[in-house]
Amino acid sequence: MLALVLVGVLFAEMMRSERAQREVTAGALTDYADVAAWQYVRRAEVELRGSLAPALGALAESSPDQSVETLHKRATNAASRCPCPHGLQPGLTFRLDNGRLEYSGNDALLDRVALMAHLEHKLEHGNNSQEQQRGLHFLSFNGRATTVAHVANGSSQPGILGYLADIEPVRSALSDVFDRDDLLPASLLADRKQSDLLTLRVIGADETLYQSGPLDGPWRGRASFDSISESFSGLTVETALPPIAAEYLIVGGTPRSRLPLLGALTLVALVLGAVAGWQVLAERRLARMRTDTIARISHELRTPLAQIRLFADTLRLGRVREERERERALNVIDRESRRLDHLVGNVLHFGRRDAGAETVNRSSIALNEFLEKVKSEYLPLASHQGVEIDVSPSGSLQVHADQEALRHMLLNLLDNAAKHSPEGASVRLSAKTADCGRHVLICVDDAGPGVPVSRRDDIWEMYRRASDGATSGSGIGLAVVRHYARQLGGEAWVEDAPEGGARFVIELPASNKD
């Protein structure tokens, strides 16, 4: 009877685990699709503003006494002189003044009733300022998509000047934005093109104006131009990502299906019910820890990426007015790039370890210069966290180790110490000999609360963290330290620091031993 109960429990757990995995994957893909849609809207809006500016600017600078034929010539000439690749050529120029619509140009483009309804709506819901009335809109005239650009007429009476243009330059601009700009993190796509994973379509004037490729999966992301500016309307962007995209966009890839393993355990449970019950508990705990770790890593990645993108856009668009602001933006980009490099290094380490592709190149390392170099590398992050790094001279001590591995270990320990130390505290980095000179101990002392004796072993395990949510972190940094230390023939542990707090110790072979 117990075996049958365990079989039922395992079967239910098997289905729940598979369903939860699908839900987590779908949620992550939806988030990426939403971000891609929003990024596309933001960049397409800039592209389209440049397309409409020449002709619309000429209309905005006109005088009220000019005829609509003259306005049409001014707008057409201004658009013809524009070097922009997707300039909108006015096909018909119009003026609405005191309820009377005048126009000049190709009247085949005109749907008088629809245009009047649109313009009267703009006058009714806005004021007559250039900023309020300037806009680009996409309407269906006589069953075909048409671009409508307009601006306030500049007179004391409510009115609007504008022009109608063919939709094809807009389609071309929308296509170029997708082909040119990175809407997904390029660093996560490996050798895949963005168009291989992301499908995007733009809907306007009751039809699809642009679609990047065939649809593979449901539309997940959505954004509209109205969310960027009230001057644009009639366009909606939808994005889709196939399930295979999760292998590239979710750090570490999607968790492998556990159906075969749980199926085998179900058979074992018929004979060994107690063992199978223990397996259920262990499996649930591991799945929870893995899900939490993926969520933490994703959050840790988003934060520096968002900061880098924000300040890079600020510099690129020329919004910095003072040298001091420019220096601050560059410092933030540098600091967040270091943080991103540190986190990605931890993740890639475990990927190489699991793939069996990890190698070490041992050499003799002079600690005095090496510790100062590591301090200089971490100093921008330490300053941001409000802690100081104090390096004690280590004389002529040398270790036999891999330089990159040792650098990675020390950066992880400094980051851990800075996170657990109060603002204004000092983190101490030192080295000394042990075992009659056969080994060297490298110590990192923090000013935090320390680590309880009961937890001094499990904090080195994968997915574990030294604190229960009080500080940020991915939960893999200390596991990287211990793995590297043992791979280099040493060990890593934690003990009480002499002046309070925790002391993390790396033991490595000395290079000058007999």
LINZI-V105402 format. One record per pair of residues at least 12 apart in sequence whose ideal C-beta (glycine too) atoms are under 10 Angstrom apart, sorted by the first residue. I is the first residue (numbers start at 1). GAP is how many residues later the second one is. Records with the same first field share a line. If there is no record, write none. Layout:
BEGIN
I = GAP + GAP
END
This chain:
BEGIN
1 = 272
2 = 267 + 271 + 272 + 274 + 275
3 = 265 + 266 + 267 + 268 + 269 + 270 + 271 + 273
4 = 265 + 266 + 269
5 = 264 + 268 + 272
6 = 259 + 260 + 262 + 263 + 264 + 266 + 267 + 268 + 269 + 270 + 271 + 273 + 274
7 = 258 + 259 + 260 + 262 + 263 + 266 + 269
8 = 258 + 261
9 = 257 + 260 + 264 + 267 + 268 + 271
10 = 252 + 253 + 255 + 256 + 257 + 258 + 259 + 266 + 267 + 269 + 270 + 273
11 = 251 + 252 + 255 + 258
12 = 268
13 = 245 + 249 + 252 + 253 + 266 + 267 + 268 + 270 + 271 + 274
14 = 243 + 244 + 245 + 247 + 248 + 249 + 251 + 252 + 266 + 269
15 = 244 + 247
16 = 268 + 271
17 = 238 + 240 + 241 + 242 + 245 + 266 + 267 + 270
18 = 239 + 240 + 241 + 244
20 = 235 + 267 + 268 + 271
21 = 225 + 233 + 234 + 235 + 236 + 237 + 266 + 269 + 270
22 = 221 + 232 + 235
24 = 222 + 226 + 230 + 231 + 263 + 266 + 267 + 270 + 271
25 = 218 + 220 + 221 + 222 + 224 + 225 + 229 + 230
26 = 191 + 192 + 194 + 215 + 217 + 220
27 = 193
28 = 213 + 217 + 218 + 221 + 222 + 223 + 226 + 266 + 267 + 270
29 = 168 + 188 + 189 + 191 + 192 + 210 + 211 + 212 + 213 + 214 + 216 + 217 + 220 + 221 + 225
30 = 188 + 190 + 191 + 192 + 209 + 211
31 = 189 + 190 + 218 + 267 + 271
32 = 151 + 152 + 153 + 156 + 165 + 166 + 188 + 189 + 207 + 209 + 213 + 214 + 216 + 217 + 218
33 = 150 + 151 + 165 + 166 + 167 + 184 + 185 + 186 + 187 + 188 + 189 + 190 + 205 + 206 + 207 + 208 + 212 + 216
34 = 186 + 187 + 188 + 189 + 205
35 = 148 + 149 + 150 + 186 + 188 + 204 + 267
36 = 142 + 146 + 147 + 148 + 149 + 158 + 161 + 162 + 164 + 184 + 185 + 187 + 201 + 203 + 204 + 205
37 = 146 + 161 + 163 + 165 + 182 + 183 + 184 + 185 + 186 + 187 + 190 + 199 + 200 + 201 + 202 + 203
38 = 145 + 183 + 184 + 185 + 186 + 189 + 190 + 199 + 201
39 = 138 + 142 + 143 + 144 + 145 + 182 + 184 + 198 + 200 + 270
40 = 134 + 137 + 138 + 141 + 143 + 158 + 160 + 162 + 172 + 181 + 183 + 197 + 199
41 = 136 + 161 + 181 + 182 + 183 + 184 + 185 + 186 + 187 + 188 + 191 + 194 + 195 + 196
42 = 135 + 139 + 181 + 183 + 185 + 186 + 187 + 271
43 = 134 + 135 + 137 + 138 + 139 + 140 + 185
44 = 126 + 129 + 130 + 132 + 133 + 134 + 137 + 158 + 166 + 181 + 184 + 188 + 191 + 193
45 = 91 + 132 + 180 + 182 + 183 + 184 + 186 + 187 + 190
46 = 131 + 182 + 271
47 = 37 + 38 + 39 + 123 + 126 + 127 + 129 + 130 + 133 + 134
48 = 38 + 40 + 88 + 99 + 101 + 121 + 122 + 125 + 126 + 129 + 177 + 184 + 187
49 = 85 + 87 + 180 + 182 + 183
50 = 32 + 34 + 35 + 36 + 37 + 38 + 123
51 = 28 + 31 + 33 + 34 + 35 + 36 + 37 + 38 + 85 + 96 + 98 + 114 + 118 + 119 + 121 + 122
52 = 27 + 30 + 32 + 34 + 35 + 36 + 38 + 82 + 83 + 84 + 95 + 97 + 98 + 99 + 110 + 111 + 113 + 117 + 118 + 179 + 180
53 = 25 + 26 + 29 + 31 + 34 + 35 + 81 + 96
54 = 21 + 23 + 24 + 25 + 26 + 27 + 28 + 29 + 30 + 33 + 34 + 35 + 36
55 = 16 + 17 + 19 + 20 + 21 + 22 + 23 + 24 + 25 + 27 + 32 + 33 + 34 + 35 + 38 + 94 + 96 + 107 + 108 + 110
56 = 19 + 22 + 23 + 32 + 34 + 74 + 78 + 79 + 80 + 93 + 94 + 95 + 105 + 106 + 107
57 = 17 + 18 + 21 + 22 + 25 + 77 + 94
58 = 13 + 15 + 16 + 17 + 18 + 19 + 20 + 21 + 23 + 32 + 35 + 93 + 103 + 105
59 = 12 + 13 + 15 + 16 + 19 + 31 + 34 + 35 + 36 + 75 + 90 + 91 + 92 + 93 + 94 + 95 + 101 + 102 + 103 + 104
60 = 70 + 73 + 74 + 90 + 91 + 92 + 93 + 94 + 101
61 = 13 + 17 + 90 + 93
62 = 12 + 13 + 33 + 89 + 91 + 92 + 99
63 = 91 + 92
64 = 31 + 33 + 89 + 90 + 91 + 92 + 93 + 95 + 97
65 = 90
66 = 29 + 95
67 = 28 + 35 + 37
68 = 24 + 25 + 26 + 27 + 29 + 33 + 34 + 35 + 36 + 37 + 93
69 = 24 + 33 + 34 + 35 + 36
70 = 23 + 34
71 = 19 + 22 + 23 + 24 + 31 + 32 + 33 + 34 + 82 + 90 + 91 + 92
72 = 18 + 19 + 20 + 21 + 22 + 23 + 31 + 32 + 33 + 34 + 91
73 = 17 + 20 + 31 + 32
74 = 16 + 19
75 = 13 + 14 + 15 + 17 + 18 + 29 + 30 + 74 + 86 + 87 + 88 + 90
76 = 13 + 14 + 15 + 17 + 28 + 29 + 87
77 = 13
78 = 12
79 = 84 + 86
84 = 85 + 89
85 = 84 + 87 + 88 + 91
86 = 82 + 83 + 84 + 85 + 86 + 87 + 88 + 89 + 90 + 91
87 = 78 + 82 + 86
88 = 48 + 59 + 61 + 75 + 76 + 77 + 78 + 79 + 80 + 81 + 82 + 85
89 = 74 + 76 + 77 + 80
90 = 14 + 15 + 16 + 19 + 57 + 59 + 72 + 73 + 74 + 75 + 76
91 = 14 + 15 + 16 + 17 + 18 + 19 + 55 + 56 + 72 + 73 + 74 + 75
92 = 12 + 13 + 14 + 15 + 16 + 17 + 18 + 23 + 54 + 70 + 71 + 72 + 73
93 = 12 + 68 + 69 + 70 + 71
94 = 16 + 18 + 21 + 22 + 25 + 54 + 56 + 66 + 67 + 68 + 69 + 70
95 = 24 + 55 + 58 + 64 + 65 + 66 + 67
96 = 19 + 20 + 22 + 23 + 24 + 26 + 27 + 54 + 57 + 62 + 63 + 64 + 65 + 66
97 = 56 + 58 + 60 + 61 + 62 + 63 + 64
98 = 57 + 59 + 60 + 61
99 = 17 + 20 + 21 + 24 + 58 + 59 + 60
100 = 59
101 = 14 + 15 + 18 + 19 + 59
103 = 12 + 59 + 60 + 61
104 = 59
105 = 58 + 59
106 = 58 + 60
107 = 57
108 = 33 + 34 + 36 + 56
109 = 32 + 33 + 35 + 37 + 38 + 39 + 54 + 55 + 56 + 57
110 = 31 + 32 + 36 + 54
111 = 28 + 29 + 30 + 31 + 32 + 33 + 35 + 53
112 = 29
113 = 28
114 = 25 + 26 + 27 + 28 + 32 + 34
115 = 24 + 26 + 31 + 33 + 35 + 47 + 49
117 = 22
118 = 19 + 21 + 23 + 30 + 32 + 42 + 44 + 115 + 116
119 = 14 + 29 + 31 + 40 + 41 + 43
120 = 38 + 40
122 = 13 + 15 + 26 + 28 + 30 + 36 + 38 + 40 + 111
123 = 29 + 35 + 36 + 37
124 = 34
125 = 105
126 = 26 + 32 + 34 + 104
127 = 25 + 31
128 = 24 + 25 + 26 + 27 + 28 + 29 + 30 + 31 + 32
129 = 22 + 23
130 = 21 + 22 + 23 + 24
131 = 20 + 21 + 99 + 100
132 = 19 + 20 + 98 + 99
133 = 17 + 18 + 19 + 20 + 21 + 25 + 26 + 27 + 28 + 29 + 98
134 = 15 + 16 + 17 + 18 + 26 + 28 + 95 + 97
135 = 13 + 14 + 15 + 16 + 25 + 27 + 94 + 95 + 96 + 97 + 98 + 99
136 = 12 + 13 + 14 + 26 + 29 + 34 + 89 + 93 + 95 + 96 + 97 + 98 + 99
137 = 12 + 13 + 25 + 67 + 68 + 88 + 94 + 95 + 96 + 97 + 98
138 = 29 + 32 + 64 + 65 + 66 + 67 + 68 + 69 + 71 + 87 + 94 + 95 + 96 + 97
139 = 25 + 65 + 66 + 67 + 94 + 95
140 = 64 + 65 + 66 + 67 + 94
141 = 23 + 64
143 = 62 + 63 + 64
144 = 22 + 23 + 61 + 63
145 = 21 + 22 + 23 + 25 + 26 + 59 + 60 + 61 + 62 + 63 + 64 + 89
146 = 18 + 19 + 20 + 21 + 59
147 = 16 + 17 + 18 + 19 + 20 + 21 + 22 + 23 + 57 + 58 + 62 + 87
148 = 14 + 15 + 16 + 17 + 57 + 85 + 86
149 = 12 + 13 + 14 + 15 + 16 + 82
150 = 12 + 13 + 14 + 81
151 = 12 + 80
167 = 37 + 38 + 40 + 42
168 = 41
170 = 32 + 34 + 39 + 40 + 65
171 = 31 + 33 + 37 + 38 + 39
172 = 38
173 = 37
174 = 26 + 27 + 28 + 30 + 35 + 36 + 37 + 38 + 61 + 63
175 = 25 + 27 + 34 + 35 + 36 + 37
177 = 23 + 25 + 33
178 = 16 + 17 + 20 + 21 + 22 + 23 + 24 + 32 + 33 + 34 + 35 + 59
179 = 14 + 15 + 16 + 33
181 = 13
182 = 12
183 = 15 + 17 + 29 + 38 + 56
184 = 13 + 14 + 55 + 57 + 61 + 64 + 65
185 = 63 + 64 + 116 + 117 + 120 + 124
187 = 114 + 118 + 153 + 157
188 = 57 + 60 + 61 + 62 + 63 + 113 + 156
189 = 56 + 59 + 60
190 = 57 + 58
191 = 57
192 = 52 + 53 + 55 + 56
194 = 18
195 = 17 + 18
196 = 17 + 20 + 46 + 48 + 49 + 52
197 = 19 + 43 + 44 + 45 + 47 + 48 + 49 + 50 + 51 + 52
198 = 14 + 15 + 23 + 41 + 42 + 43 + 44 + 47 + 51
199 = 12 + 13 + 14 + 15 + 16 + 17 + 18 + 20 + 21 + 39 + 40 + 41 + 42 + 43
200 = 12 + 13 + 19 + 21 + 37 + 38 + 39 + 40
201 = 12 + 14 + 18 + 35 + 36 + 37 + 38 + 39
202 = 23 + 33 + 34 + 35 + 36
203 = 19 + 21 + 31 + 32 + 33 + 34 + 35
204 = 21 + 29 + 30 + 31 + 32 + 33
205 = 29 + 30
206 = 28
208 = 30
209 = 25 + 26 + 27
210 = 25 + 27
211 = 27
212 = 27 + 28
213 = 27
214 = 26
215 = 23 + 25 + 27
216 = 24 + 25 + 26 + 27 + 28 + 29
217 = 23 + 24 + 25 + 26 + 27 + 28
218 = 20 + 22 + 23 + 24
219 = 19 + 20 + 21 + 22
220 = 18 + 19 + 20 + 21 + 25
221 = 16 + 17 + 18 + 19 + 20
222 = 14 + 15 + 16 + 17
223 = 12 + 13 + 14 + 15 + 16
224 = 12 + 13 + 14
225 = 12
249 = 49
250 = 44 + 47 + 48
251 = 42 + 43 + 46 + 47 + 49 + 50 + 92 + 93 + 96 + 97 + 100 + 223
252 = 38 + 41 + 42 + 45 + 46 + 95 + 98 + 99 + 102 + 224
253 = 41 + 98
254 = 40
255 = 31 + 32 + 35 + 36 + 39
258 = 25 + 28 + 29
261 = 18 + 22
262 = 14 + 17 + 18 + 21
265 = 14 + 15 + 18
266 = 13
285 = 178
286 = 176 + 177
288 = 175
289 = 172 + 173 + 174 + 175 + 176 + 186
290 = 172 + 173
291 = 172
292 = 171 + 173 + 177 + 183
293 = 169 + 170 + 171 + 172 + 181 + 182 + 183
294 = 169 + 180
295 = 179
296 = 167 + 169 + 173 + 176 + 177 + 178 + 179 + 180
297 = 46 + 47 + 49 + 50 + 176 + 177 + 178 + 179
298 = 176
299 = 173 + 175
300 = 39 + 40 + 42 + 43 + 44 + 46 + 47 + 172 + 173 + 174 + 175
301 = 38 + 39 + 42 + 43 + 46 + 173
303 = 33 + 36 + 37 + 40 + 169
304 = 28 + 29 + 31 + 32 + 33 + 34 + 35 + 36 + 37 + 38 + 39 + 40
305 = 31 + 32 + 35
306 = 30
307 = 22 + 25 + 26 + 28 + 29 + 30 + 32 + 33
308 = 24 + 25 + 26 + 27 + 28 + 29 + 31 + 32
309 = 24 + 27
310 = 19 + 22 + 23 + 26
311 = 14 + 15 + 17 + 18 + 19 + 20 + 21 + 22 + 23 + 25
312 = 17 + 18 + 20 + 21
313 = 16
314 = 12 + 14 + 15 + 18 + 19
315 = 14 + 15 + 18
331 = 49 + 52 + 53
332 = 48 + 52
334 = 46
335 = 44 + 45 + 46 + 48 + 49
336 = 44 + 45 + 48
337 = 43
338 = 39 + 40 + 41 + 42 + 43 + 46 + 73
339 = 41 + 42 + 45 + 76
341 = 36 + 70
342 = 35 + 36 + 39 + 66 + 69 + 70 + 72 + 73 + 135
343 = 72 + 130 + 131 + 133 + 134
345 = 59 + 62 + 63 + 66 + 67 + 132 + 135
346 = 62 + 65 + 66 + 69 + 128 + 129 + 130 + 131 + 133 + 134 + 135
347 = 127 + 129 + 133
349 = 56 + 59 + 63 + 127 + 128 + 130 + 131 + 134 + 135
350 = 112 + 126 + 129 + 130 + 133
353 = 126 + 127 + 130 + 131 + 134
358 = 47 + 125 + 126 + 129
359 = 43 + 128
360 = 41 + 42 + 43 + 44 + 45 + 124 + 127 + 128 + 129
361 = 40 + 41 + 42 + 43 + 44
362 = 37 + 38 + 39 + 40 + 41 + 43 + 126 + 127 + 146 + 147 + 149
363 = 35 + 36 + 37 + 38 + 39 + 40 + 148
364 = 34 + 35 + 36 + 37 + 146 + 147 + 148
365 = 32 + 33 + 34 + 35 + 36 + 37 + 38 + 41 + 42 + 75 + 143 + 146
366 = 28 + 29 + 30 + 31 + 32 + 33 + 145
367 = 24 + 26 + 27 + 28 + 29 + 30 + 31 + 32 + 34 + 39 + 62 + 63 + 64 + 73 + 75 + 141 + 143 + 144
368 = 23 + 24 + 25 + 26 + 27 + 28 + 29 + 30 + 63
369 = 25
370 = 24 + 27 + 28 + 29 + 31 + 33 + 36 + 37 + 40 + 61 + 72
371 = 18 + 20 + 21 + 22 + 23 + 26 + 35 + 39 + 58 + 59 + 60 + 71
372 = 17 + 19 + 21 + 22 + 57
373 = 18 + 30 + 34 + 37
374 = 15 + 17 + 32 + 33 + 34 + 35 + 36 + 37 + 39 + 40 + 55
375 = 13 + 14 + 15 + 16 + 35 + 39 + 52 + 54
376 = 13 + 15
377 = 30 + 33 + 34 + 37
378 = 29 + 32 + 33 + 35 + 36 + 37 + 40 + 49 + 51
379 = 35
381 = 30 + 33 + 34 + 37
382 = 32 + 33 + 35 + 36 + 39 + 44 + 45
383 = 35
384 = 34
385 = 30 + 32 + 33 + 34 + 36 + 38 + 40 + 42
386 = 32 + 35 + 36 + 37 + 38 + 39
387 = 27 + 30 + 31 + 32 + 33 + 34 + 35 + 36 + 37 + 38 + 39 + 40 + 59 + 60
388 = 30 + 33 + 36 + 37 + 38 + 39 + 40
389 = 25 + 28 + 29 + 37 + 38 + 39 + 40 + 55
390 = 36 + 37 + 38 + 39 + 40 + 55
391 = 36 + 37 + 38 + 39 + 40
392 = 36 + 37 + 38 + 39 + 40 + 51 + 53
393 = 37 + 38
394 = 35 + 36 + 37 + 38 + 39 + 46 + 48
395 = 36 + 37 + 38
396 = 116
397 = 34 + 35 + 36 + 40 + 43 + 44 + 45 + 113 + 114 + 115
398 = 33 + 42 + 112 + 113 + 114 + 115
399 = 32 + 40 + 41 + 42 + 43 + 89 + 91 + 107 + 108 + 109 + 110 + 111 + 112 + 113
400 = 40 + 88 + 89 + 90 + 108 + 109 + 110 + 111 + 112 + 113
401 = 39 + 41 + 83 + 84 + 86 + 87 + 88 + 89 + 105 + 107 + 108 + 110
402 = 82 + 85 + 86 + 106
404 = 80
405 = 75 + 76 + 78 + 79 + 80 + 82 + 83 + 103
406 = 36 + 78 + 79 + 82 + 100 + 102
408 = 69 + 72 + 73 + 76
409 = 33 + 35 + 68 + 69 + 71 + 72 + 73 + 74 + 75 + 76 + 79 + 81 + 83 + 95 + 97 + 99
410 = 19 + 32 + 34 + 71 + 94 + 96
411 = 66 + 69 + 70
412 = 32 + 64 + 65 + 66 + 67 + 68 + 69 + 72 + 92
413 = 14 + 16 + 29 + 30 + 31 + 32 + 33 + 64 + 65 + 68 + 79 + 81 + 91 + 92 + 93
414 = 13 + 15 + 30 + 32 + 90
415 = 12 + 29 + 58 + 62
416 = 28 + 30 + 32 + 43 + 49 + 50 + 51 + 55 + 57 + 61 + 62 + 65 + 78 + 86 + 88
417 = 12 + 27 + 28 + 29 + 30 + 31 + 80 + 84 + 85 + 86 + 87
418 = 26 + 28 + 29 + 30 + 53
419 = 27 + 29 + 47 + 48 + 51 + 52 + 53 + 54 + 58
420 = 26 + 27 + 28 + 29 + 30 + 31 + 46 + 47 + 50 + 51 + 53 + 81 + 82
421 = 24 + 25 + 26 + 27 + 28 + 80 + 81
422 = 24 + 25 + 26 + 27
424 = 23
425 = 21 + 22 + 23 + 76
426 = 19 + 20 + 21 + 73
427 = 17 + 18 + 19 + 20 + 21 + 74
428 = 15 + 16 + 17 + 18 + 19 + 69 + 70 + 71 + 73 + 75
429 = 13 + 14 + 15 + 16
430 = 12 + 13 + 14 + 15 + 73
431 = 12 + 75 + 77
432 = 73
433 = 77 + 79 + 80
434 = 71 + 73 + 76
435 = 72 + 74 + 75 + 78
436 = 74 + 77
437 = 73 + 75 + 76 + 77
438 = 71 + 72 + 74 + 75 + 76
439 = 50 + 51 + 52 + 68 + 69 + 70 + 71 + 74
440 = 50 + 66 + 67 + 68 + 69 + 70 + 71 + 72 + 73
441 = 49 + 50 + 62 + 64 + 65 + 66 + 67
442 = 43 + 48 + 50 + 62 + 63 + 64 + 65 + 66
443 = 52 + 54 + 55 + 60 + 61 + 62 + 63
444 = 37 + 50 + 53 + 58 + 59 + 60 + 61 + 62
445 = 51 + 52 + 53 + 54 + 55 + 56 + 57 + 58 + 59 + 60
446 = 51 + 54 + 55 + 56 + 57 + 58
447 = 50 + 52 + 53 + 54 + 55
448 = 18 + 19 + 22 + 23 + 49 + 52 + 53 + 54
449 = 17 + 18 + 21 + 51 + 52 + 53
450 = 16 + 44 + 45 + 46 + 47 + 50 + 51 + 52 + 53
451 = 15 + 16 + 43 + 44 + 45 + 50 + 51 + 52 + 53
452 = 14
453 = 41 + 42 + 43
455 = 12 + 13 + 39
456 = 37 + 38 + 39 + 40 + 46
457 = 36 + 37
459 = 16 + 19 + 20 + 23 + 35 + 43 + 45
460 = 18 + 19 + 20 + 21 + 22 + 23 + 25 + 32 + 33 + 34
461 = 14 + 15 + 17 + 18 + 21
462 = 13 + 14 + 16 + 17 + 18 + 20 + 21
463 = 12 + 13 + 16
464 = 12 + 14 + 15
465 = 12 + 13
466 = 12 + 28 + 36 + 38
478 = 14 + 16 + 26
479 = 13
480 = 12
481 = 23 + 25
482 = 24
484 = 22 + 24
485 = 20 + 21 + 22 + 23
488 = 18 + 19 + 20 + 21
489 = 18 + 19 + 20
490 = 15 + 16 + 17 + 18 + 19
491 = 14 + 15 + 16 + 17
492 = 12 + 13 + 14 + 15 + 16
493 = 12 + 13 + 14
END
